[in-house]
Amino acid sequence: MKIAIVGYGKMGHMIELAAQQRGIEVALKLDENNNANYEGISAKNFAGIDVAIDFSVPTAAVQNIVRIASLGVNLVVGTTGWQDQMDHVKNVVAGRNIGMVWSPNYSVGVNAFFRIVAEAAKLLESEPSYEAWAWEIHHSAKKDAPSGTLLKIVDEMRHAGYTRKVDVASNRAGSIAGTHEIGFDSPADTITLRHTARSREGFALGAVKAAEWIAGKKGFYEFGDILFGK
């Protein structure tokens, strides 16, 4: 199996190591030095590539997806900050008849956390005395705020039926890998749900596992669908 890494920063380097440990060849690495104007996304460069893993930047992600899809190459996308164009991307995936896995977070624990929070939101929707908050903190170099993961969590709460306001807040400081917290507070008590990442290695491994899974498949999937089913 051969993969391309699009966005060769800290996460890109971790993905390369995780891929090599699983016997996967990293045949192409693209960053701002060789793909500033998408010139690295060419038929020649992507010949023989089974899956491209994109951990680039929000401003480039959609064009990366569109151009790679036009080459018939499957994708794993972990870049966040472009979700307002999700419908367009899904149409591109369907129109090009490729496979794509998307997630704002490739941690197995975080994807379980999505479902745990959704269940709590479902249970408390019928209890109006409980108000909700959503908070996250990441390292100071993270581009988007709130994080794509936090937005996904709130979205999962909405899909579970929670219609009341969720107060959302973010912080950026230091080198924190990522902490996400959801809380429900009433005059009687407080429920707090929190996920804390110790490092980003788990994100890289999850992305590589997603690449192994999507190779040769068609359609649009979320990482949670792969782990737990729809």
Secondary structure as UniProt FT lines:
FT   STRAND          2..6
FT   HELIX           10..21
FT   TURN            22..23
FT   STRAND          25..30
FT   TURN            32..34
FT   TURN            36..37
FT   TURN            39..40
FT   TURN            43..48
FT   STRAND          51..54
FT   HELIX           58..70
FT   TURN            71..72
FT   STRAND          74..77
FT   HELIX           83..85
FT   HELIX           86..96
FT   STRAND          99..102
FT   HELIX           108..124
FT   TURN            125..126
FT   TURN            128..129
FT   STRAND          131..138
FT   TURN            140..141
FT   HELIX           148..159
FT   TURN            160..161
FT   STRAND          166..172
FT   TURN            174..175
FT   STRAND          179..185
FT   STRAND          190..196
FT   HELIX           201..214
FT   TURN            215..216
FT   STRAND          219..222
FT   HELIX           223..228
//
